[in-house]
């Protein structure tokens, strides 16, 4: 069985883009990203860490009684916000999407550094997994899970510089969707290339 229409497969939630813009969420996530950058780039007096922790805990207290199911919480589902409004995704936006694939533009920041102002090698696969998901979603063949993801690192990926990435479906074999992608600098140099397999779920698979 290969029918993966909504409601026929192992309880996989039918997650759709949020219905309306969420500028307030965008402001909040931008503040969280700034906090992440500052967390790894500052060395304040120890007492300031305590004060900052209290402020963060106060913010958590404001939000924790408003938790919502995955299909209702807007974070991670807002197409017009960088990183879909998810603070763990880098601030990239989809700039083109269609049958020929998906193109995204954005950058990485200090929070994504692995060393010597280069993007952490583990952040790149996270980005590509997101891009692959956008490719299959645009092709209207969800739900899928990642079968494998391979990355070739061609050059150092910088922070705080505009980058472009694109991905496309190379071929489909039954439930297997093979994807190829690459990331380029503003001058067109290839920084990384990726290939992966996204597998359509069977009805019983979550």
N, C-alpha and C positions, 0 to 999 in steps of 0.2 A: 504494500500500500504506500502510495506517495502523496496522497491528498493531505495538504497542509493548510487548508483553508481555516480561517478563524473558527475555533470551537470544535475542531475535529482532531486536534493533536494534543497530546499529553499535558494539557493545562498551561501551555505557553501563553503568557498574557498577551492580549491584543493591544499592543502599545502603539498609539498613534501620536502624531505631532499635537502639541497643545493648540487649542482652538483659537486663542487670542494672544496678542503680544503681552509680554510681562516685563515692562520697563523697570518695575521695582525689583524684580528678581535679578535683572541684568545689573542694576546698581549694587545689589547685595553680593552677587558673584564676583563682580569687579573688585569690590572691597576685600573679599576672601582671597582673590588672586594676589592683590597687593600685600595682604597679610602673609601669604605664603612666601612671596619674594622677600619681605622684610625678615621673616623668621630665619632664613638662611643667609642673610646678608648684613645683619647687625650684631653688635656686641655691646649691649647696654649694661648699665649697672644691674647686678642681680635682682635688686628690689623691683626694677621695672618689669622683669619677667613675671613677678608675682602679681603686680598690678594689672598687667596685660592679660594674664590668665583669668583673673577675676572678671574682667570685662567680657572676655570670650565666654566664660561660664554664664554670665548674665544674658548674653545673646542666646545661648543654648536654652536657657530657661524660658525665654520668650517664645521659642519655636517648638519645643519638644511636645507640647500639648496639642500641636496641630499636625501631627504626622498623618500621612495619607498613603493609600496603596500605590504601588508602582505605576498603575495605569492612570492615576489622578494627580500625583505630584508633578508640577510642571518642570522641575529641574531635570535636565537631560532630554527634554522633548520640545524645546522652543527653537524652531529653525532660524529665527531672525536674531538670535543671540550668539555671540562667540562661544564655541564649545557646547552649543545647544543649551546653554545655561547650567552646565555641569562644572563645578569648580575643579574637578580632577582632570578634565579634558583641557588641552591647550587652547588658547583663544584663536581658533580658526573658524572661518565661515565657508560654507558651500557657495561658490560663485557661478557654477554651471553644473547642470545635471540633466541627463537625457539618455537615450539608448546607446550613445557612444561612450558613456561613462560619467564620472564625477570629477570636477576640479574644485580644489579648495585653496584658500589663501589665508595666511596668518603668520604667526611667529611664536617662538619660544622665549621664555623669560628666565630670570635668575633662579626661580624655583625649580627649573628643569635642568640645571647645570649638573653634570657629572664630575667635572674637573676642568680647570684651566679655561673657564668660560665657554666650554663646548657642551652641547646638549647631551644629557645622559643617554648611553646606548639603550637602556631599557625603556626610555620614553618614546623612542622611535617606533618600536613594535606596537605600543599602546595606540599611538596615532594611526598607524596603518590598520590596526584591527577596527578602529572606528571608521576609517575611510572605506575599508572593505564592506562593512555593514551598510554604509550609505550607498555603495555601488549596487548591492543586491536589493536594497529597499527601493532604489530608483527604478531598478529593472522589474519591480513588483513580484519578486520571488521569495519574500520572507515567509515563514521564519527559518533561519539557518543558524548553525553553530560553526565556529571556526574549527576546521580539521587540522590545518597547519598554517604557519606563517613564517616565511623565510625572508630575512633582510640582508642585503649586501650593503656594507658601509663604504661608500666610494670616497667621501671626503668628510672633514669635520663639519658638523651642523652647528651654525652659530646661534647665539641668542640675540634678541632685540634687533633682528633684521627680517625684512619681509621675505617670505618664502612662498612657493607654489607647489602643490602636489596634485597628481591626477591618477585615477585608477579606472580600469575597464575590465570587462569580462573577456577573457581570452577564448574560453570554450565552455560548453556545458555537456556533461556526460551523465545522463540520468539525474540523480539527486546531487551530483557533484558540480559545483560552480568554481571554475578556476579563474583567478584574478591576478592581474599584473598592475603594478603601480610604481611611481617614482616621485621623488621630491627634488626640487631645483632651487637654487639661489636666485636672487634678483637679476643676476647677469646670465642666467641660463645654465650654469654649471650643475651637473647631476651630483647630488649629495648622497642620496641613498636610493636603492631600488628594492622592490619587494614583490614576492609572489606568494600566493596563498590559495587555500582550498576552503570554500564555505560549503557545508553540507546541509541540504534541506532535511528538516526533521520528519520522521515518520509520525503517524498519528499518536503513538504511545509514548513518544519521546518528549521530555520536558525541556 
